[in-house]
Amino acid sequence: PFAPKVLLALLIYAYSQGVRSSRKIERLCERDAGYRFIVGEQVPDHTVIARFRRRHSARMAEVFRHVLKMCHEAGLVKLGLVALDGTKVQANAALDANRTAESIDAQIKRMMDEAETTDQQEDDRYGAERGDEVPADLRSRQDRLARLKACQQRLQQDAEAQAAQQQAKLDARAAEEQASGKRKRGRKPKAPDNSVDPKAVANPTDPDSRIMKTRRGWVQGYNAQAVVTRDQIILAADITTAANDVQQLGGMLAQAEGNAAVARDADAELGAVVTDAGYWSQDNMTAEQPGRELFIATKKDHKQRAELRDAPPPRGRKPKNMSARERMDRKLRTKRGRAIYAQRSQTVEPVFGHMKDGQGAGRFSMRGLDACRGEWQLDAAVYNLRKLHRESVQRAANTNERARKCPR
């Protein structure tokens, strides 16, 4: 048996080097000095590493908060301005592994029929006796059947959620018509239907993952979120299966405030919060509160930057009848708004670049929403540790330089 702190240190060191494969970690523990320093003469098997990572994925949020507290003690957690953004991370599943609901239903039926035929044949052969063990190929089929059924269940849940959303639209329309006493113009929304679209797709390799659009095309993956300080320390990290960011604002900011409060042992106020247009909605403006001022772009990033560069700053008093979008546009065009929004891209986007390119965080090693959430939080903890390490090295170098210039 290996002590949990040894395996956790091994994972942190491996992730900081961009190594995620448990088999590769095992090989490095045999010949690399850094890995040997952690494990000594006892080399953990790759199955031990993989089981430990999966078993404790839910506790990586605790590891992340502990590292954040270390960063605060070093003076690196400075609030006043934070940036929130999301990035698409590939799942441990292929895009072309997606199957339609129709094909999933047909495959489940075929596998169930095969299982029933096999049972009947074994009953005829062995009678009441137990017989031989189930062949390996049938065992793997059972695992695939479970994943196919998970896909089937997920598609049904999505259909029911869409039907509930459609019913809510109909109820809101009916209430508005009743209040005004007039029928609304336009086509009436369709009645909700909770049946699964036969063309809807799910991925049997990782049923929780979704098809996501990125700048480089489509990927099978998750939407990873992060709240980052001006000094590029991650305050909160999470993932979602929703392709858009609009529903993530309130939860991520609450998580960031909670983590900052734990790290600082006191109440935390984020200050200015800057995001791109993916988080804009009129409902999200309710997330603004004392100690948390929102600066949310209302247009795509290149259009927003062009407008802030070319449009003149507002003058005079703010009109009373402005909509929420108009108020936000006006605030972004002010001198302070321009200065704050200009820091968004240089605050959060380099963090994703370092994590994906330096740590290999562009693709998850595990499968399932909860497991991948733990892996993303471990990635965030490793990123903060790397920042802490660079800061400590720089401080030591500065101290030595001052001592050299001013000898006693």
ZAMARGU-4260 file (C-alpha; in steps of 0.2 Angstrom, whole numbers, plus 5000, padded with zeros to 4 digits):
<rodrens>
0) 5000/5000/5000 | 5005/5018/4997 | 5002/5033/5008 | 4989/5044/5000 | 5000/5059/5002
5) 5013/5050/4991 | 5001/5047/4977 | 4994/5064/4978 | 5012/5072/4977 | 5015/5060/4962
10) 5000/5066/4953 | 5003/5084/4956 | 5021/5082/4950 | 5016/5072/4935 | 5002/5085/4930
15) 5015/5099/4932 | 5026/5090/4919 | 5011/5088/4907 | 5011/5069/4911 | 4994/5061/4913
20) 4995/5043/4908 | 4996/5032/4923 | 5007/5019/4913 | 5019/5033/4908 | 5020/5039/4927
25) 5024/5021/4932 | 5038/5020/4919 | 5045/5038/4925 | 5045/5032/4943 | 5057/5019/4938
30) 5070/5030/4930 | 5067/5049/4932 | 5075/5057/4947 | 5061/5068/4951 | 5048/5054/4952
35) 5060/5043/4962 | 5062/5057/4974 | 5043/5056/4978 | 5041/5037/4978 | 5058/5030/4983
40) 5062/5012/4979 | 5044/5007/4979 | 5036/5010/4961 | 5017/5010/4961 | 5008/5000/4948
45) 4999/5010/4935 | 4982/5003/4941 | 4986/5009/4958 | 4988/5027/4951 | 4973/5026/4940
50) 4962/5019/4955 | 4968/5033/4967 | 4965/5047/4954 | 4947/5041/4951 | 4943/5036/4969
55) 4948/5053/4976 | 4942/5064/4961 | 4928/5072/4972 | 4942/5078/4985 | 4952/5088/4972
60) 4941/5104/4977 | 4948/5102/4994 | 4966/5101/4987 | 4963/5116/4976 | 4957/5126/4992
65) 4972/5121/5002 | 4984/5127/4988 | 4974/5143/4986 | 4977/5146/5005 | 4996/5143/5002
70) 4995/5156/4988 | 4986/5169/5000 | 4999/5166/5014 | 5013/5170/5001 | 5003/5186/4996
75) 4998/5181/4979 | 4979/5181/4981 | 4974/5200/4978 | 4956/5204/4974 | 4949/5220/4967
80) 4947/5213/4949 | 4944/5196/4943 | 4940/5188/4926 | 4928/5174/4922 | 4929/5164/4906
85) 4927/5146/4899 | 4936/5135/4888 | 4932/5119/4879 | 4942/5104/4885 | 4941/5087/4875
90) 4934/5072/4884 | 4942/5055/4884 | 4930/5050/4870 | 4930/5052/4851 | 4919/5064/4842
95) 4914/5050/4829 | 4909/5038/4843 | 4892/5047/4845 | 4877/5037/4841 | 4859/5043/4837
100) 4845/5038/4850 | 4838/5027/4836 | 4854/5017/4834 | 4857/5016/4853 | 4839/5009/4856
105) 4842/4996/4842 | 4859/4991/4849 | 4852/4989/4867 | 4838/4978/4860 | 4850/4968/4850
110) 4862/4965/4865 | 4847/4961/4877 | 4841/4948/4864 | 4858/4941/4863 | 4860/4940/4882
115) 4843/4931/4883 | 4848/4919/4869 | 4864/4915/4878 | 4855/4912/4895 | 4843/4900/4886
120) 4857/4890/4878 | 4866/4889/4895 | 4850/4883/4904 | 4848/4870/4891 | 4867/4865/4893
125) 4869/4866/4912 | 4852/4865/4919 | 4852/4870/4937 | 4871/4870/4939 | 4881/4886/4939
130) 4892/4882/4923 | 4908/4891/4918 | 4912/4909/4920 | 4905/4922/4908 | 4917/4924/4894
135) 4928/4940/4893 | 4919/4946/4878 | 4902/4945/4886 | 4909/4954/4901 | 4915/4969/4891
140) 4898/4969/4882 | 4889/4971/4899 | 4900/4986/4902 | 4896/4993/4885 | 4877/4989/4888
145) 4878/4999/4904 | 4885/5014/4895 | 4873/5013/4881 | 4859/5013/4894 | 4867/5028/4902
150) 4866/5037/4885 | 4848/5032/4883 | 4844/5039/4900 | 4853/5055/4897 | 4844/5058/4880
155) 4827/5055/4889 | 4832/5068/4903 | 4837/5081/4890 | 4820/5078/4881 | 4811/5080/4897
160) 4821/5096/4902 | 4817/5104/4885 | 4799/5099/4887 | 4798/5108/4904 | 4807/5123/4896
165) 4794/5124/4882 | 4780/5122/4895 | 4787/5136/4905 | 4787/5147/4889 | 4768/5143/4886
170) 4764/5147/4904 | 4773/5163/4904 | 4764/5168/4887 | 4747/5163/4895 | 4750/5173/4910
175) 4755/5188/4900 | 4739/5187/4889 | 4728/5185/4904 | 4736/5200/4913 | 4734/5211/4897
180) 4718/5204/4891 | 4724/5202/4873 | 4732/5188/4863 | 4750/5190/4859 | 4754/5192/4841
185) 4765/5179/4832 | 4765/5161/4831 | 4760/5151/4847 | 4774/5140/4853 | 4772/5122/4850
190) 4766/5110/4864 | 4779/5102/4874 | 4785/5085/4869 | 4795/5074/4881 | 4799/5060/4868
195) 4817/5058/4862 | 4821/5064/4845 | 4828/5048/4835 | 4841/5059/4828 | 4848/5066/4845
200) 4865/5059/4848 | 4875/5053/4864 | 4893/5046/4866 | 4894/5028/4873 | 4912/5031/4878
205) 4908/5045/4889 | 4889/5048/4890 | 4891/5064/4901 | 4901/5073/4887 | 4894/5084/4874
210) 4898/5090/4856 | 4906/5107/4859 | 4911/5120/4846 | 4928/5128/4847 | 4938/5140/4836
215) 4946/5125/4828 | 4930/5115/4825 | 4920/5103/4834 | 4926/5092/4849 | 4918/5080/4861
220) 4921/5087/4878 | 4916/5098/4892 | 4915/5117/4895 | 4928/5121/4908 | 4926/5137/4919
225) 4939/5147/4929 | 4939/5163/4939 | 4956/5172/4939 | 4963/5186/4948 | 4973/5201/4940
230) 4989/5191/4945 | 4983/5175/4937 | 4979/5165/4952 | 4964/5154/4949 | 4950/5157/4963
235) 4937/5144/4956 | 4937/5130/4944 | 4923/5120/4938 | 4916/5111/4922 | 4899/5110/4914
240) 4890/5100/4900 | 4882/5116/4894 | 4890/5123/4878 | 4886/5141/4882 | 4892/5151/4897
245) 4877/5161/4901 | 4871/5150/4915 | 4888/5149/4924 | 4890/5167/4930 | 4881/5167/4947
250) 4888/5149/4952 | 4906/5153/4947 | 4906/5170/4956 | 4899/5162/4972 | 4911/5148/4971
255) 4926/5161/4969 | 4920/5171/4984 | 4918/5155/4995 | 4935/5149/4990 | 4943/5166/4993
260) 4935/5168/5010 | 4942/5151/5015 | 4959/5155/5009 | 4959/5172/5018 | 4949/5167/5034
265) 4938/5181/5031 | 4924/5188/5020 | 4929/5191/5002 | 4924/5204/4990 | 4929/5201/4972
270) 4927/5219/4967 | 4926/5221/4948 | 4921/5206/4938 | 4925/5206/4919 | 4918/5193/4907
275) 4915/5192/4888 | 4899/5192/4879 | 4896/5174/4882 | 4890/5178/4900 | 4878/5192/4895
280) 4860/5191/4899 | 4848/5203/4908 | 4845/5190/4921 | 4864/5189/4925 | 4863/5207/4930
285) 4855/5202/4946 | 4872/5194/4951 | 4879/5212/4954 | 4879/5216/4972 | 4889/5227/4984
290) 4907/5221/4983 | 4904/5213/4966 | 4903/5225/4951 | 4900/5217/4934 | 4908/5222/4917
295) 4900/5210/4904 | 4903/5213/4886 | 4887/5214/4876 | 4895/5210/4859 | 4908/5197/4853
300) 4925/5201/4859 | 4932/5208/4842 | 4917/5219/4840 | 4917/5225/4858 | 4936/5230/4857
305) 4933/5239/4841 | 4918/5249/4849 | 4928/5253/4864 | 4943/5259/4853 | 4932/5270/4841
310) 4917/5275/4851 | 4918/5291/4861 | 4916/5290/4880 | 4898/5295/4886 | 4894/5313/4892
315) 4881/5320/4903 | 4869/5312/4915 | 4863/5294/4912 | 4846/5293/4904 | 4833/5286/4916
320) 4824/5275/4903 | 4839/5265/4898 | 4838/5246/4896 | 4850/5235/4906 | 4860/5232/4890
325) 4861/5251/4886 | 4867/5254/4904 | 4881/5241/4902 | 4886/5247/4885 | 4888/5265/4893
330) 4898/5259/4908 | 4910/5249/4896 | 4913/5265/4886 | 4918/5275/4901 | 4936/5278/4904
335) 4936/5266/4919 | 4926/5253/4910 | 4938/5253/4895 | 4953/5251/4907 | 4944/5237/4916
340) 4938/5227/4900 | 4956/5229/4892 | 4962/5218/4906 | 4951/5203/4903 | 4961/5195/4889
345) 4977/5197/4897 | 4971/5190/4914 | 4961/5174/4910 | 4966/5168/4893 | 4985/5166/4896
350) 4980/5155/4911 | 4970/5143/4899 | 4985/5143/4887 | 4998/5138/4901 | 4986/5125/4907
355) 4983/5117/4890 | 5000/5119/4883 | 5011/5117/4898 | 5001/5105/4909 | 4993/5095/4895
360) 4976/5100/4901 | 4968/5101/4884 | 4961/5083/4886 | 4954/5074/4901 | 4961/5057/4906
365) 4945/5051/4915 | 4927/5050/4910 | 4911/5056/4917 | 4906/5073/4923 | 4911/5071/4942
370) 4928/5063/4938 | 4932/5076/4925 | 4927/5090/4937 | 4940/5083/4950 | 4953/5082/4936
375) 4950/5100/4931 | 4951/5106/4949 | 4968/5096/4951 | 4974/5105/4935 | 4969/5122/4943
380) 4978/5117/4959 | 4994/5112/4950 | 4993/5129/4940 | 4993/5139/4956 | 5007/5128/4963
385) 5017/5132/4948 | 5014/5151/4950 | 5018/5149/4969 | 5035/5140/4965 | 5040/5153/4952
390) 5036/5167/4964 | 5046/5159/4978 | 5061/5156/4966 | 5060/5174/4960 | 5060/5181/4978
395) 5075/5170/4983 | 5084/5177/4968 | 5080/5195/4972 | 5085/5192/4990 | 5102/5185/4985
400) 5104/5199/4973 | 5101/5212/4986 | 5113/5203/4998 | 5126/5203/4984 | 5125/5222/4981
405) 5124/5226/5000 | 5136/5215/5009 | 5137/5217/5028
</rodrens>
